[in-house]
């Protein structure tokens, strides 16, 4: 085995490792955002961040529309709003979009509901969220470096 073969093996290992690090990073980021996303509380008020003592949910209200609208785009920014409120299983469906060769792509994880920015801003007045008073995406970006470091350490064991 010559030097050229050693370089090829090294290149394949680096590519494989980078794909694994990117995949683990995207999985962790999407999971973190999803877990922090509010789901509303139809029984006790708290709709749209309005405290229970100030509002009652509209007739037919079911929480979950916001969390059900997180969309993962790979090299393409997602558009549109997803109808419905069933958020269980959405995270896994979106994470399944991560390609096996995860490196070298641009990933978008966004929510296109009209009130998404209000929830992200984390206001706790009548237009913000009491369930996510500090937002979701901004907090996750603060953890980005640690997420990547952890993924790299796991891959390089």
C-alpha positions as a printed NumPy array, in Angstrom:
array([[  0.   ,   0.   ,   0.   ],
       [  1.421,   3.32 ,  -1.053],
       [  1.135,   6.915,   0.002],
       [ -1.627,   7.524,  -2.552],
       [ -3.749,   4.745,  -1.043],
       [ -3.204,   6.163,   2.451],
       [ -4.384,   9.593,   1.276],
       [ -7.506,   8.051,  -0.31 ],
       [ -8.362,   6.201,   2.925],
       [ -7.817,   9.373,   4.93 ],
       [-10.056,  11.368,   2.558],
       [-12.848,   8.789,   2.774],
       [-12.644,   8.759,   6.584],
       [-12.736,  12.574,   6.763],
       [-15.727,  12.726,   4.446],
       [-17.553,  10.057,   6.422],
       [-16.763,  11.775,   9.721],
       [-17.901,  15.18 ,   8.46 ],
       [-21.19 ,  13.673,   7.24 ],
       [-21.718,  12.12 ,  10.682],
       [-20.901,  15.38 ,  12.516],
       [-23.259,  17.397,  10.314],
       [-26.022,  14.804,  10.714],
       [-25.662,  14.705,  14.517],
       [-25.587,  18.512,  14.636],
       [-28.753,  18.938,  12.559],
       [-30.523,  16.241,  14.599],
       [-29.63 ,  17.955,  17.881],
       [-30.546,  21.449,  16.691],
       [-33.942,  20.397,  15.32 ],
       [-34.663,  18.383,  18.486],
       [-33.736,  21.282,  20.748],
       [-35.91 ,  23.775,  18.865],
       [-38.808,  21.33 ,  18.764],
       [-38.634,  20.633,  22.506],
       [-38.712,  24.345,  23.344],
       [-41.626,  25.1  ,  20.984],
       [-44.888,  25.969,  22.736],
       [-47.979,  23.884,  22.138],
       [-50.773,  26.013,  23.629],
       [-53.094,  24.97 ,  26.388],
       [-56.748,  24.722,  25.325],
       [-57.973,  23.69 ,  28.786],
       [-56.486,  26.553,  30.784],
       [-56.238,  29.424,  28.363],
       [-52.754,  30.615,  27.636],
       [-53.524,  30.769,  23.915],
       [-50.932,  32.728,  21.963],
       [-49.159,  33.553,  25.178],
       [-52.159,  35.258,  26.775],
       [-52.279,  34.243,  30.427],
       [-55.207,  31.978,  31.371],
       [-56.841,  34.616,  33.525],
       [-57.089,  37.053,  30.588],
       [-58.429,  34.882,  27.787],
       [-60.277,  31.764,  26.847],
       [-59.362,  29.766,  23.784],
       [-61.632,  30.158,  20.788],
       [-64.242,  27.456,  20.228],
       [-62.609,  24.522,  18.49 ],
       [-59.069,  25.579,  19.455],
       [-56.536,  22.764,  19.565],
       [-52.933,  23.434,  20.515],
       [-50.024,  22.2  ,  18.427],
       [-50.264,  24.126,  15.142],
       [-47.037,  26.018,  15.766],
       [-44.978,  22.959,  16.69 ],
       [-46.484,  21.017,  13.766],
       [-45.17 ,  23.672,  11.378],
       [-41.418,  23.244,  11.828],
       [-40.02 ,  22.364,   8.41 ],
       [-36.541,  21.214,   7.44 ],
       [-35.242,  22.307,   4.072],
       [-32.073,  20.868,   2.582],
       [-30.576,  23.447,   0.191],
       [-34.07 ,  24.941,  -0.216],
       [-35.859,  27.236,   2.203],
       [-39.295,  25.792,   3.097],
       [-42.316,  27.881,   2.183],
       [-45.923,  27.834,   3.221],
       [-47.799,  26.83 ,   6.295],
       [-48.807,  23.252,   7.068],
       [-52.489,  22.839,   7.958],
       [-53.448,  21.063,  11.141],
       [-52.186,  20.751,  14.664],
       [-50.837,  17.215,  15.028],
       [-47.211,  17.708,  15.96 ],
       [-46.384,  14.195,  17.142],
       [-44.119,  12.546,  14.603],
       [-43.4  ,  15.779,  12.713],
       [-39.861,  16.091,  14.097],
       [-38.964,  12.561,  13.037],
       [-40.475,  13.106,   9.575],
       [-38.464,  16.291,   9.108],
       [-35.249,  14.725,  10.423],
       [-35.674,  11.892,   7.893],
       [-34.957,  14.509,   5.199],
       [-31.291,  14.713,   6.262],
       [-29.365,  12.945,   3.485],
       [-26.916,  10.123,   4.234],
       [-24.143,  12.349,   2.888],
       [-25.132,  15.185,   5.195],
       [-22.05 ,  17.381,   4.728],
       [-21.912,  20.069,   2.09 ],
       [-25.569,  21.1  ,   2.307],
       [-27.333,  24.178,   3.619],
       [-30.021,  23.365,   6.197],
       [-33.037,  25.515,   6.994],
       [-35.27 ,  24.759,   9.957],
       [-38.066,  27.253,  10.005],
       [-41.639,  27.834,  10.956],
       [-43.847,  29.826,   8.607],
       [-46.901,  30.465,  10.774],
       [-47.688,  34.192,  10.916],
       [-47.065,  34.415,  14.67 ],
       [-43.738,  32.519,  14.681],
       [-41.66 ,  35.678,  15.132],
       [-43.797,  36.795,  18.069],
       [-43.159,  33.445,  19.786],
       [-39.447,  33.617,  18.974],
       [-39.233,  37.141,  20.381],
       [-40.358,  35.574,  23.645],
       [-42.463,  38.442,  24.887],
       [-44.613,  37.557,  27.859],
       [-47.242,  40.218,  27.274],
       [-50.514,  39.527,  25.488],
       [-48.727,  38.834,  22.189],
       [-45.881,  36.599,  23.321],
       [-45.501,  33.137,  24.793],
       [-45.494,  32.13 ,  28.422],
       [-44.303,  28.658,  27.411],
       [-41.231,  29.934,  25.553],
       [-40.526,  33.332,  27.118],
       [-37.007,  33.449,  25.657],
       [-37.795,  31.987,  22.245],
       [-36.381,  28.796,  20.76 ],
       [-34.054,  29.465,  17.836],
       [-31.99 ,  32.177,  19.511],
       [-31.357,  29.998,  22.536],
       [-30.351,  27.111,  20.296],
       [-27.834,  29.272,  18.425],
       [-26.151,  30.015,  21.754],
       [-25.533,  26.273,  22.114],
       [-24.373,  25.72 ,  18.516],
       [-20.631,  25.538,  19.238],
       [-21.15 ,  23.024,  22.019],
       [-23.478,  20.944,  19.853],
       [-20.869,  20.717,  17.099],
       [-18.072,  19.942,  19.583],
       [-20.129,  17.158,  21.165],
       [-20.993,  15.674,  17.751],
       [-17.341,  15.758,  16.675],
       [-16.206,  14.128,  19.91 ],
       [-18.761,  11.333,  19.498],
       [-17.713,  10.688,  15.907],
       [-13.985,  10.738,  16.692],
       [-14.165,   8.185,  19.535]])
